[in-house]
């Protein structure tokens, strides 16, 4: 029996709904967390960053309105990792979603082929 996955998601996001359907189709139990209301803390983001093996910039929802309104494309290069993590933790709308983790691995966004490799029970 595989352990439950934590998924930070937004219920109105089509991509999140596809990801959830895919994961449930694999028989995975999900702990669903609304990312706008309960974004991960700085400490948890740091863990997710390590688990994902991705660069921090991949955690940003670069197509989101808040990202564009804040001109983050230009600002991120001048920010420290800590400042970027604090920014992400302060506003769930800045996070690329869904974020899925089992405590040792994490995926950011939804790619069916990646889900098949990483989350297939």
C-alpha positions as CSV (number, residue, x, y, z in Angstrom):
1,X,0.0,0.0,0.0
2,X,1.5,3.3,-1.1
3,X,1.4,6.2,1.3
4,X,-1.0,9.1,0.8
5,X,0.2,12.0,-1.4
6,X,-0.1,15.6,-0.4
7,X,-1.4,17.7,-3.3
8,X,-1.5,21.5,-3.2
9,X,-4.2,22.4,-5.7
10,X,-6.8,24.9,-6.7
11,X,-10.3,23.4,-7.3
12,X,-11.1,25.6,-10.3
13,X,-7.8,24.7,-12.0
14,X,-8.4,22.3,-14.9
15,X,-4.8,21.1,-14.8
16,X,-5.2,20.3,-11.0
17,X,-8.4,18.4,-11.8
18,X,-6.7,16.3,-14.5
19,X,-3.8,15.6,-12.1
20,X,-6.2,14.5,-9.3
21,X,-8.2,12.3,-11.7
22,X,-4.9,10.7,-12.9
23,X,-3.6,10.1,-9.3
24,X,-7.0,8.7,-8.1
25,X,-7.0,6.5,-11.2
26,X,-3.7,5.0,-10.0
27,X,-5.4,4.3,-6.7
28,X,-3.5,6.9,-4.8
29,X,-5.0,8.4,-1.6
30,X,-4.8,12.2,-1.7
31,X,-4.5,14.8,1.1
32,X,-5.8,17.8,-0.8
33,X,-4.7,21.2,0.3
34,X,-6.2,24.4,-1.2
35,X,-3.0,26.2,-2.2
36,X,-4.5,29.8,-2.2
37,X,-5.8,29.4,1.4
38,X,-2.9,27.3,2.7
39,X,0.3,27.8,0.8
40,X,3.2,25.7,2.1
41,X,5.5,27.4,4.6
42,X,9.0,28.5,3.7
43,X,10.4,25.4,5.5
44,X,8.0,23.1,3.7
45,X,8.8,24.8,0.3
46,X,12.5,24.2,1.0
47,X,11.8,20.5,1.6
48,X,9.7,20.3,-1.6
49,X,12.5,22.0,-3.5
50,X,14.9,19.3,-2.4
51,X,12.5,16.5,-3.1
52,X,11.7,17.8,-6.6
53,X,15.4,18.3,-7.7
54,X,14.2,21.3,-9.7
55,X,15.5,24.9,-9.7
56,X,13.4,27.2,-7.5
57,X,12.2,29.2,-10.5
58,X,10.1,26.2,-11.6
59,X,7.9,26.7,-8.5
60,X,6.6,30.0,-9.8
61,X,3.4,30.2,-11.8
62,X,4.9,32.4,-14.5
63,X,1.7,32.6,-16.5
64,X,-0.3,33.8,-13.4
65,X,-1.7,37.3,-13.1
66,X,0.0,38.0,-9.7
67,X,3.4,37.0,-11.1
68,X,2.9,39.4,-14.0
69,X,1.5,42.2,-11.9
70,X,4.5,42.0,-9.6
71,X,6.9,42.0,-12.6
72,X,8.7,39.0,-11.1
73,X,10.3,38.0,-14.3
74,X,12.7,40.9,-13.8
75,X,12.9,40.9,-10.1
76,X,13.6,37.2,-9.3
77,X,17.2,37.3,-10.5
78,X,18.0,39.9,-7.8
79,X,16.3,38.0,-5.0
80,X,17.9,35.5,-2.7
81,X,16.6,32.0,-2.5
82,X,15.2,32.8,1.0
83,X,13.4,35.9,-0.4
84,X,11.9,33.9,-3.2
85,X,10.8,31.2,-0.8
86,X,9.2,33.8,1.5
87,X,7.4,35.3,-1.5
88,X,6.0,31.9,-2.6
89,X,4.9,31.1,1.0
90,X,3.1,34.5,1.3
91,X,0.9,34.0,-1.8
92,X,-0.4,30.7,-3.1
93,X,-1.3,32.3,-6.4
94,X,2.4,32.6,-7.2
95,X,2.9,28.8,-7.0
96,X,2.8,26.6,-10.0
97,X,0.3,23.9,-9.4
98,X,-0.4,21.3,-8.6
99,X,2.5,20.4,-6.2
100,X,2.4,16.7,-5.2
101,X,4.6,15.1,-2.6
102,X,4.9,11.8,-0.7
103,X,7.6,13.2,1.7
104,X,10.5,11.9,-0.3
105,X,9.7,12.9,-3.9
106,X,7.8,15.9,-5.3
107,X,6.4,17.0,-8.7
108,X,5.5,20.5,-9.7
109,X,2.9,21.0,-12.4
110,X,1.2,18.2,-14.3
111,X,2.9,16.0,-16.9
112,X,1.1,12.7,-17.4
113,X,4.3,10.8,-18.3
114,X,6.1,12.1,-15.2
115,X,3.2,11.2,-13.0
116,X,3.2,7.7,-14.5
117,X,6.9,7.3,-13.5
118,X,6.9,9.0,-10.2
119,X,3.5,8.3,-8.6
120,X,2.4,4.9,-10.1
121,X,1.8,3.0,-6.9
